[in-house]
Amino acid sequence: MYEDTFRYLTVGRCAVSPSGDRIYVTNYEHHKLLTLARDGTVISTFTDTELQRPWGVHVTPAGQVLVCGHFSHTVIQVDREGKKKIATLATQKDTIKYPLSVFYNWKSGSVIVGQNDKENILVLNIK
């Protein structure tokens, strides 16, 4: 299995693709999203200026990868391969501040974001 013992908070959260063939891991200290094979082999490493101190990660039933940039105050969508950004779903302009968790509700077509500095959650309608 994959292990990075360089710093204290190397692994923030992880999520598994619907087919179970990919594991997505946020690396908080190194500002990265890692995509791993089922056996722990690193398939790809993603970095972006809109992904500073990534924490929460979620994979939708359709295989879309959503990631929170805790210090960049963003929620972005990354391709299934974990190699490129598809879209920026929310920024500080959308009142996001220190996001920690993200979830896609397929019934309502909304993205739900939990934030560190807020007492409420943010619901983004993306249908």
C-alpha positions in Angstrom: 0.0 0.0 0.0 1.1 3.6 -0.5 2.8 5.4 2.4 4.3 8.8 2.7 5.9 9.4 6.1 7.5 12.8 5.3 5.3 15.0 7.4 2.5 14.9 10.0 -0.6 15.5 7.8 0.3 13.8 4.5 -3.1 12.1 4.2 -6.2 14.2 4.7 -9.0 12.0 3.3 -9.6 9.4 0.8 -12.4 8.2 -1.5 -12.9 5.2 -3.8 -14.2 5.2 -7.4 -17.5 3.5 -8.0 -15.8 0.5 -9.7 -13.3 0.2 -6.9 -10.3 0.4 -9.2 -9.0 3.9 -8.0 -8.4 5.4 -4.6 -8.1 9.2 -4.4 -6.1 10.6 -1.5 -5.6 14.2 -0.5 -2.1 15.1 0.6 -2.5 18.1 2.9 1.2 19.0 3.4 2.3 18.7 -0.2 -0.9 20.3 -1.8 -1.6 17.2 -3.9 -4.3 14.8 -4.9 -3.0 11.3 -5.4 -4.7 8.7 -7.5 -3.8 5.2 -6.5 -4.5 1.8 -8.0 -6.2 -0.8 -5.8 -2.8 -2.2 -4.9 -1.5 1.2 -3.8 0.5 2.0 -6.9 0.5 5.7 -7.6 -1.3 6.3 -10.9 -1.0 10.1 -10.9 -0.3 13.1 -8.8 -2.3 16.3 -9.3 -1.4 19.8 -8.1 -3.1 23.2 -8.9 -3.0 26.7 -7.5 -6.7 26.3 -6.6 -5.8 23.2 -4.5 -3.9 24.5 -1.5 -4.0 22.2 1.5 -6.5 19.8 0.0 -8.7 18.0 2.5 -12.1 16.6 1.6 -12.5 14.4 -1.4 -15.6 12.7 -2.8 -16.3 10.6 -5.9 -19.8 10.8 -7.3 -21.7 7.7 -8.5 -20.7 8.8 -12.1 -17.0 8.8 -11.1 -16.6 12.6 -10.9 -13.9 13.5 -8.4 -14.6 16.6 -6.2 -11.8 18.0 -3.9 -11.7 20.8 -1.3 -8.8 23.2 -1.3 -8.8 24.1 2.4 -6.4 27.1 2.3 -7.4 28.1 -1.3 -11.1 28.2 -0.3 -12.2 26.2 -3.3 -14.0 23.1 -4.5 -12.8 21.8 -7.8 -13.6 18.8 -10.0 -10.8 16.7 -11.3 -10.9 14.1 -14.1 -11.2 10.4 -13.3 -7.5 9.9 -14.0 -6.6 12.5 -11.4 -4.5 14.4 -14.0 -6.3 17.6 -14.8 -8.9 20.0 -13.4 -12.2 19.9 -15.2 -13.9 22.8 -13.3 -13.8 25.1 -10.4 -17.2 24.6 -8.7 -16.9 27.2 -5.9 -14.5 29.8 -4.6 -14.4 32.4 -1.8 -16.7 34.6 -4.0 -19.4 31.9 -3.4 -18.9 32.3 0.4 -16.6 29.2 0.7 -14.2 29.6 3.6 -11.8 26.7 4.6 -13.8 23.8 3.1 -13.3 20.5 4.8 -15.8 18.1 3.3 -17.7 17.8 0.0 -20.5 15.5 -1.1 -22.6 15.3 -4.3 -26.3 14.6 -3.7 -27.4 13.0 -7.0 -31.1 13.2 -6.2 -31.0 17.0 -5.9 -28.1 17.6 -8.2 -26.3 19.7 -5.5 -22.9 19.7 -4.0 -22.8 20.0 -0.2 -19.8 21.6 1.4 -18.8 21.6 5.0 -16.6 24.4 6.2 -14.2 24.9 9.1 -15.0 28.6 9.8 -18.8 28.5 9.3 -21.6 27.2 11.5 -23.6 26.1 8.4 -23.1 24.1 5.3 -23.1 25.5 1.8 -25.3 23.9 -0.8 -24.4 24.5 -4.5 -27.0 23.7 -7.1 -25.1 22.5 -10.2 -27.9 20.9 -12.3 
